[in-house]
Amino acid sequence: MRRKQMPFLTVSNLSKSFATPGGRVVCALSDVNFALEEGQILSILGHNGSGKTTLLNCVRQVFSFDAGEITVAGSRLNGQRANIVSVFQDVSLGVVPSMTAFENLALAKSSGANDFLWSFPATRYQVAISEFLREADLEDRFDAYRHTPVAELSGGQRQQLALLMAMVRIGDTQASPAILCLDEFVANLDPVVKEDILGWSRGWIRRKRITTIMVTHDHALAERWGDLVLELTDGRVTRFSKANNAHSEVSP
């Protein structure tokens, strides 16, 4: 029997409201509760306006919430620095189009933009990035567009790069608790590229035991890619249960 783990991420009684320009108050989240073990993948489902992205943004600390509590590894998230990394549907977010793919990855590897600018050239990170790519078994894939400006990459290549930038940031700070947030991250890709990215990214998440939250409209994807599925309707949890797939167990 697999030993029961303590929750790694806990969301308790979370509520969030917004005021419209007309002064009406809209309840985006109402009394949301769930818990994840370290390394689990949660799929969040729901129609437009159900609160999916609002919930993700509360975890990401994009904005405060009205009531409730979020804890990571036993510590409350209350505006303090946390190792929470995001990948979005819009492949232009988080990248510098005029820089090459390698320079963007070096920027993610650095501790921040200021550090990167002061420590140029990006070759300072050559060895560390090569080691990361070899460990992830993605060196050949990345070499195909390493020196290409991001503005010239295909949508699939940009999304691969966005994922690699998130992965290198998480891998560089393993001493701190890490959460990967994926917001419709493959929604705009063609089926072949989508399946490829889903396959290798999930493999890396499994190997590194990264706690992951994925927002999606795709019910089939949510069931086969996640360990757990949380469904929201008008800001309320209508389902939180094990995903209907054959790979939903988390390795001990």
N, C-alpha and C positions, 0 to 999 in steps of 0.2 A: 504493500500500500504506500502511495506517495505521501510523504510527510507534508502536513498542512503548514503553509507559510503564513506569516503575518502580512497584512496588506501593505503594499508599497506606496500606492496612491489611494487616498480616501477622499471622496467628495461627500460631505454631509449637509443635508438640509439647505442646499444651495438655491438661492432665489435672486433674480435680477430683473429689474424693470427699467424701461426707457420712457422718456417724455417726448411726444411727437411735437413738431413745430406748432401744431394747433393747441398744444397744452394737454392733450390726452395722454394718460399713463398706460403703457402697454407692458404687460407681464411677459417677459421673454423666457424666463425659467421660474419654475415653482416647485420648491421642496425636492430638488434632485439629489438622489443618493446612489452611490456605487463605490466599489472598492476593487482594486487590481493588485495582483501579486507582481513582484518584480519579473520582468520578461514577458508578461502577457500582452496580447494585442487586443484592443477594444475597437470594434466597429460601431460608429454612431450613425444611425439611420433616422430619416424623417423627411417630411415634405418641406417645401420652401417655407420659411418662417416658423419652423417648428422649434428652433432654438439650438440647432446643431452647432453652428459656428459660434454662437454666443457662449455655449458651454465650453467649446475649445478655447475661446479667447479668455474665459475666466481662468482656466488652467494655465494658459500662457501668460497671465497677468497683464493682458492688454488693458483691461479696465477692472475696477473694483466691482464687487457684488454687494447686494443689499443685505443679505443674511446668509448664514451658513459658514462652512469652514472647509478648506482644502489642505490636506497634509501630504507631504512627500517624505518617506522614510522616517515618519514620526514627527516631523517638524512642520509647523504651520507655514503655508505660503501667505505672506503678508507684505508683499512688495519687495522682499529681500531678493538678492541675486539667486537665481536657480538655473541649473543646466537644462533648460527646456528649448529644444531646437525645432523649427517648423519648416515644412515644405508646402508650397501652395499650388493651386491649379494654374495660376498665372505664372508662366515660366520666366517672365521678365523681372519678377520680384526677387530681391536678394542677390542679383548679379550685376556686374558692371559691363555693359555691352561692348565698350571700346577695348576692354582688356581681353587677353587670351583666356582660354579655359584653364590653363595652368596658373596664370596670374590670379584668377578668381579663386582657385582652390588654395593657392598660397595665402590669399587674403583671409579665407576661412580658417586656415591653419594658424595664422598669426593670432595674437591675443586681442586684436582689434585694429580698426582702420589706422589709428595714429601710430601704433607700433609698426604696422606694415609700411606706412609711408616713410617713417624714419629709418627703417631697416632695408629699404629697397637696395639692391635688386631682389626679385622674388626667388632667385636661385638659392638664397639662404635656406629655403624650405625644400630644396630639391630632394635631399636624402630622406627626410622625414615623410614627404609625400610619396616617394617611391616605395618606401617600406609599408606605408598604409595601403597603397594600391596592390602591392604583392600579397599582403595579408588578406585583403578582401577579394583577391583573385580577379581584379578588375584592371590590371595594368595594360593588357593588350587592348581592351575596350577603350580606355582613356587615351592611349597613344594615338588612336585614329584621329583625334581632334585636339590634342594637347596644345598645339601652337595656333589654333584657329581662334580669331576674335569671336566672342560670344554672339555678336550681332549676325555672324554668318552661319551659326549652327542651326540645324533643324530643330523643330519643336521637341522631338524625342531626345536629341543630344542635349538640349538645354535642360530638360527635366532630369536626365541622367546626371548632369553636372550639378544641378540643384541638390539632388540626393547625395552625391559625393561630398558636396560642401557641408551638408548637415551631418553626414557620417563622420567626416574628419573632425568636425567640432566636438561631436560626442566622444569619439575615440580619444581625443586629446585631453579630456577631462574626466577620465574614468573614476578618479577619486571622489567625485561629487555625484549625487543621484542624477540620473539622466532620464528625460522623457522626450520621445520623438512625436511631434504632432504633424499629421498629414491631412491637409484640407483639400479633398477632391483632387489629389495629386496626379492621377492618371486619367482624369475625365476627358481631356482634350486630345488624347493620343490615339493613333490608329490601333486596331486590335493586336497586330503582331508586336509592335513596339510596347504596347501596354502589357501584354503577357510577359514579355522579356523583362521589363522593369519590375513587375510584380514578383517575378521568380527570384531574381538575384537580390532584390532589396529585402524580401522576406527571409531569405537564407542568411543574410548578414544580421538582420534583427535577431534571428534565432540564435546564431553563434555567439553574438555579443550580449544576449539576454537584455535587450533594450525594451523597456516598457513603452508601448506605442499606442497612440490614439489616432484612429483614422475616421474622418468624416466622409461619407459617400451617399449618393442617391441610389447606388446600384445594390439591390438586395442580394443578388447572387454573389457579387464580390464580397459583400459584408459577411456572408455566411461562410464562404470558403477561405477567406484570408484572415479572419479574426478568430480569436479564442472565445471571445464573448461579444454579444451584440446588445447594444442599448438603443432602444427606439424611443423617440420623442414625438409627442403630439401636442401642439400648442403649449410647449414649454414644460410638459409633464412627462415623466417616464411611464411608458405603457408596456415596456418589456425590458428586462435585463436578465439575460440567461446565456447559457452556453451556446455557441454557434453550432449550426447544423452542418458540421463537416467532420472529416475523419482525422483531422490533425489538430484538434483543439486542446490536447494535453500539453502542458508546459513541462519541459524536461526538468528533473530534479537538480 
